[in-house]
Amino acid sequence: MDLIGVTPMKNYTQEQLLALRDSQEAWLMAQPGVTGTGIGLDARGQLVLRIFTKGISATTRQSIAGQLPHVPLDWEEGDVIAY
């Protein structure tokens, strides 16, 4: 498959993703439907910026992805429960 015009996701270290998350967290948390953020592994075992949501709109999701175009994102819908 030829992906002309598609920019690949950057491979971030955990420290880089944490710093990026920290620099964007206030903006992310101000987005409607965002309930939390974190760093985690996706289904393929790659580090991602995890965005916890509840009732997020497609428009807001696209806005976030547009603000962080080269960042691997993973979306988790539901309640955030802190232990």
N, C-alpha and C positions, 0 to 999 in steps of 0.2 A: 504494500500500500504506500503510495506516495503522499507525503503530508506537506506539500508546498504551501508556504504561508502559515504553517502551524509551528509555533515556538514550543520546543519541548520544555517540560518541567525541569527546574533546576534541582539537583541533588543537594539538599541542605544537611548539615550536621545538626545534632540535637541542640547544641549551643546556639547555632545560627537561627534555628526555628524559634527557640525560646526568646531570643533577642528581637526577632521580627514580630512574634506574637506580642511581646511586651510593648513594642513601639506602636502597634496597631490596635491594642486591646480596647482603649477608650472608644475609638471609632467603631470597632466591631460591636461592642456592647451597646452602642447607641442605635444600632440597626434594628428595625422592628423584627421581632421573632428570634433574635439571638439571645440565648440564655447563658452561654458560657463558651470558653475557649480552652484549648489544651494542645498538647503534643502527643501523638500516638503513632501506632502502626496501622497501615491500611490492610486490606485483605491479602495483599501481595507481600506484606512485611516491610514496606517502605515507610520511612518517617514522613508524617504529614502534620499539617496544622489542622487540628480537629475543631470544628465549629458545632457547638450544641445548639439546637434550635427547637422551637415549639411554634408551629403555625407560620413558618416563614413563607413569604410569597416568592414566586419565581423571579419577580423583578428584583427583590432584595438579594436573592441568591446570585443573580447575574451581576448586580452592582458590586457585591463582595468579590466575586471572581474577577471582575474587571479591575478592581482596585489592587488585587494581588495576582496579576496574570501569570507569573512564573512560579507561584508557590503551590505545592501539592496540597490540595484541600480535601478534607473528608468531612462529610455532613452526618450528624447524628441527631435524629428527630426524637423528641420525648423529654420527659422531666429529668433534670439534673439532680441527683441525690448525693449529697456530700456525706462522707462517713468520718 
